[in-house]
């Protein structure tokens, strides 16, 4: 039987969450859906050996170095056979049991390329920045002024076409993933999902936010230092603007960032 779904999880400092993440996959994904799971361990200090004995569909790749979120996911995707690839954070748990609706979305809509789910925080509230409109200087200015319209997607109950969805729980057709060349590995962390969705849209594919499928996301568990997290975010944001908008706008971005403090 052909595998319907290939689930790819990158671990870094999240071993304490992995078993709950995997248990949720077994509890919530219907037995009618054929799936496989691969864990890429990007953490040289954290041992994930033994999970295969508990969860038989799991395979583990021990990375020789931490090559970032995109690089590790690219490595895992090369090993997968599913029609749909599902990139899932290790500190996330599947809440919904209607995975078949996602596969139906892909079957019924041939130009659907990427799909993202609703993200729920541990306090039960909808998590911000799970999907959004195009990222540019204007959108960043609106965010700084608290005028962003992206929240209309987060709290909506309707399926919506968006510019990007979060890589926390991201579905994509396997053939499109390889057509795009996977994630851009020059993003170590952050903005690789925004870039990925932008490139998919440039090929005429739709990016969809699908709130009928929910994920509990503990969030930010691979970062212990907020200052390091912020540095990684801005490095990726700078590269995204250089890549898609050029040198001049990337400089304007830094000026805008300076005045936002």
C-alpha positions, 0 to 999 in steps of 0.5 A: 500500500502506498504511503499517504502521509510522511511525517518529518520531525526535527528534534533540537532540545525537545526530547521531553516533548517528543513522546507526547508528540508521537503519541498524539500521531498514533492517537489522532491519525486514522488507521485508514491513513498509511503513514511513516515518521522520521525524526532528524535529531539535530541535537548532538547532546540529546539522545533519542534512541529507543523511540523506535521500540515504542513507536514502530513507524519511527525511523531516526536519523542522527545528524552529524551537526545542527544544520538548522530547521530547513536543512534537517527537514530537507534531509528527512524529506529525501527518505520519505515516500508519502504523497503528502509531506507533513512537517511537524515540530517536536513540541507540538501535539495533534489535537484533531482526528480529521487528518482525512479532511486534509488529504481530501483538500489536496485530492480535490484541489490540484493547485493547492500546494501548501496547507497549514493548521490552527495552532493552539497555545497551552492556555487554550488560546489561538496562537498568533502568527500561524498564517499571514499575508505577504511579508514586506516593509508595509506589513512590518510597519503595520505590525509595529503600529498594531494594525496588522490584519493577519489576526483575521486568519488566526481566529477564523473558522473558515479555510482561507487562502493566505500568503504563508503558513507556519512551519510548525505544522505544514503540509505539502505535496511531495512533488512540489517540495522537490520541485521547489528544491526543498527549504532554503538552507541559508535560513538557519531558523525562522522565515524558511516557511515564509520563503517556502510559501512565497516560492510555491505561490510564484509557481502558481500554487495556493497556500491555504490556512485550514483551521479545522485541523488543530495542533497544540504547540508549546512553542519556543522550546528549542531556545533557552535564551531570548536574546539568541532567539531574537538574533536568529529571527533578525538574521533570517528576516534580513536574508529574506528581504535581501533575497526577495526585495534586494539590497535597498529594501533590506537597508530600509528594513534595518532603519524601520527596525531601529525606530520600532524599539 
